[in-house]
Amino acid sequence: MYIKRLNKTFNFPSDHTWIMGILNVTPDSFSDGGAYLASDDMIAQVKKMVSEGVDIIDVGGESTRPGHVPVTLEEELKRVVPAVKAIREVSDVIISVDTWKAEVARQALEAGADIINDQWAATREPEIAKVCADFDAPLILMHNRETYKPYQNMMDEMKTDLQASIEIARKQGMRDDQLILDPGVGFAKTADDNLLAIQGLQELASFGMPILLATSRKGFLGKLVDVPANERDVVTAATTVSGILSGADMVRVHNVKVNKEAAVVADAIKRGQVAPLAR
């Protein structure tokens, strides 16, 4: 994975699991909606995540929770672009932007973002991959479907769907070494499907691309442990450990500190060797 702004290539598997910290600049996200709309609060959260060892900060301007109200292009741009600029003024941290809209991706990358995280895997707006190719920016392809229907063999069907998205990205000029795959936990899947997706992560290794796992505070965890979304950090950490042992290269989380510590332990178990917390 090449980050053009840093003129640096990052190889995966890495010497540590990357932590992607979630920063929602939305009023209606399922666990932290409205928390970081004010600039001072947002910057304080960015600095906190950086101090806790975050590798990437993922900025989202449109909620992806079930039943969310879609936002217009103009509204998403008003939320995302100033946030990216504000982060870039205070930190050199890698920034990803969670969007499926090509124009949001373009303006975010112009503002200083490094990675685009597309929850529709370039199927809604294939030109988002062209934007990433033009900027030589990595693109995360997350497995999703417009409507849910029971899977006959979920991992096989997921791989087929992701292969189709990879082909879209290639046709738009993306290189394979700039693509990252996400199994899409919580999207077009039942609670049991989500568990199978975590369990089957290693099957995605055949693509030869980094794997991102995003389980943080999601609804299926609430079916396992009856706690509200903003109290699911411990159970999220359990999926972080399991996901890393199953092949995740990155985890996307709300609570950086808890999941960073969980990742350090999981990485050590995977290596069979104790290593310090510092990278």
C-alpha positions, 0 to 999 in steps of 0.5 A, a space after each residue: 500500500 502506497 501513501 503518496 503524501 508520505 511517499 512511502 510504501 507499507 507492506 502487509 502483513 505488517 509487523 503490527 496490526 493497524 488500528 483505524 480510528 473512527 471519527 464520525 462527523 455526523 449527527 446520527 451515527 449509531 454509537 457516537 452521532 453528534 459527538 464530534 461535530 464541533 471542531 474543538 471536540 473533533 480535534 481533541 478526539 484526533 489528538 487522543 487517538 493519535 496519542 493512543 497509537 492509531 494508524 489511520 483516522 477514518 472520517 465519515 460524513 454519512 451514517 451507515 447505521 440501519 435506517 439512516 437518512 441519506 445525506 446530499 452530496 453538498 451536505 456530505 462535502 460540508 461535513 467531510 472536507 473541513 474535517 479533513 483540512 482541520 485534521 491535516 493542520 494538526 496531525 500527519 496521521 494517515 486519513 481515510 474517508 468513508 464515502 461511496 461518492 466519487 466527488 466526495 472522494 475527489 475533494 477529500 483527497 484534494 484536502 489532504 486525505 490519503 485513503 478512500 473507504 467505500 462501503 459499496 465497493 465501487 458498485 454504486 459509483 465506479 468512478 470513485 475508483 478512477 478518482 483514487 487511481 488519479 490520486 494514486 490513493 488506496 481504496 477499501 472495497 467493503 462487501 455489501 449487497 443492496 438487499 439481503 438474501 440468505 447465502 448458500 455459501 457466504 464466503 464463496 459468494 463474498 469472494 465472488 462479489 469482491 472479485 467483481 468489485 476488484 474488476 471494476 477498480 482495475 477497469 478504472 485504473 486501480 492497481 491491485 497493490 492499492 486495494 484493501 478488502 473488508 468483509 462488510 460485517 454488519 452489512 447484508 448479513 445476519 448475526 450468524 453471517 457476521 460471525 462466519 465472516 470473522 471466522 472465515 477471514 483467512 479465505 480472503 487471503 487468496 486475493 493477496 490484498 490487506 484485509 480490514 475488519 470493522 466490527 466495532 460496537 455493531 448490532 450483532 455484538 448486542 445480540 451476544 451481550 445485552 449492552 448498549 452500543 457505546 458500551 461494547 468496547 470490550 466485546 469489540 476487543 474480543 472480535 479484534 483478537 479473533 479477527 487478527 488470528 483469522 487474518 485481519 491486517 487492520 481493524 476499524 474501531 471506536 475505542 483505539 486504546 482498548 483495541 490497540 492493547 487487544 491487537 498487541 496481545 493478538 499479534 504476540 500470540 500470532 507470532 509466538 513472541 512477546 514484543 513491546 507495545 511500541 511499534 
